[in-house]
């Protein structure tokens, strides 16, 4: 359907890839652009006629910052700026303040990268980093995989910074090897970064740069959490979620309130769907989507979802038929390891079939809800 609707656009792009130097077109359906860039395209260091220089990126999506997790400085720009860069024009900006975000300690066993990034988001919203760069450093960073770092960098727009940068270290080099980059090029990348002082050992404090301001997070203090009910920076511990939501129901209308009268908190609406009788109340789930470039590219989180699905099926649990379910991985690599790990059938049994590779529900493309629900 996508090829049918966009035939002329795709023909133009294919022509462009042949007509212009150093232009690659990734076929539609390959995955979310940020994940594809992370897995395949990013070079970290460019080699041009024997001259080496750091890779960089500007993109027309705010989550372009995901690539900062691999040590490539990138941020989102407007369409005109991006077009100018594609045509060989330089991009300029006022040098921003750089906030140093020091990470210490080790995450607790049940804590995921999502928990960490929601904690970071709330923290940096309180600090105030709009229009600034954030650079992560400290011994705690060494405990994070590239997938974890990419998750934290991806949510940079949610905490308001322009970019959220993780310098290259040994973990970055291992990721390049794991994703099949050329070994000779990887050696040159490391040699160059070491020579110019950009290769980082996070356990060596003498390598810490000077920052405009330093804030600190002990990773051991992070607990499983979610955010809401309306904004990603409104972090709520999972153990406090029920109490927080009940408070929000009656709170003044705003980011943390719905201003519903106390005698309406227990309201229920009955309806019929596919011959079955159901009811909805405040907080009922009607869309359950495993998607977003932030989460669906992280193996530990995705495999965790698969294992949870297996436990649910084994326990005889089901998803109510009126809930709109979908699974949209960040790339085909995610589908591969979900299939190879044996959890895909359990996800499918609960209604989480792969619907494609893209932003999907995250940008409102969930499709219509059942009429009785609406």
Helices and strands as residue ranges (DSSP letters): H 2-5, H 7-19, H 33-36, I 37-41, E 45-48, E 51-54, E 56-59, G 62-70, E 73-76, H 79-86, E 98-104, H 113-127, E 133-137, G 139-143, H 146-154, H 156-159, E 163-166, H 170-178, H 183-195, G 205-207, E 213-218, G 219-221, E 225-227, E 235-237, G 238-240, H 241-250, G 262-264, E 268-273, E 276-281, E 287-290, H 299-314, E 324-327, H 332-340, H 344-349, G 360-363
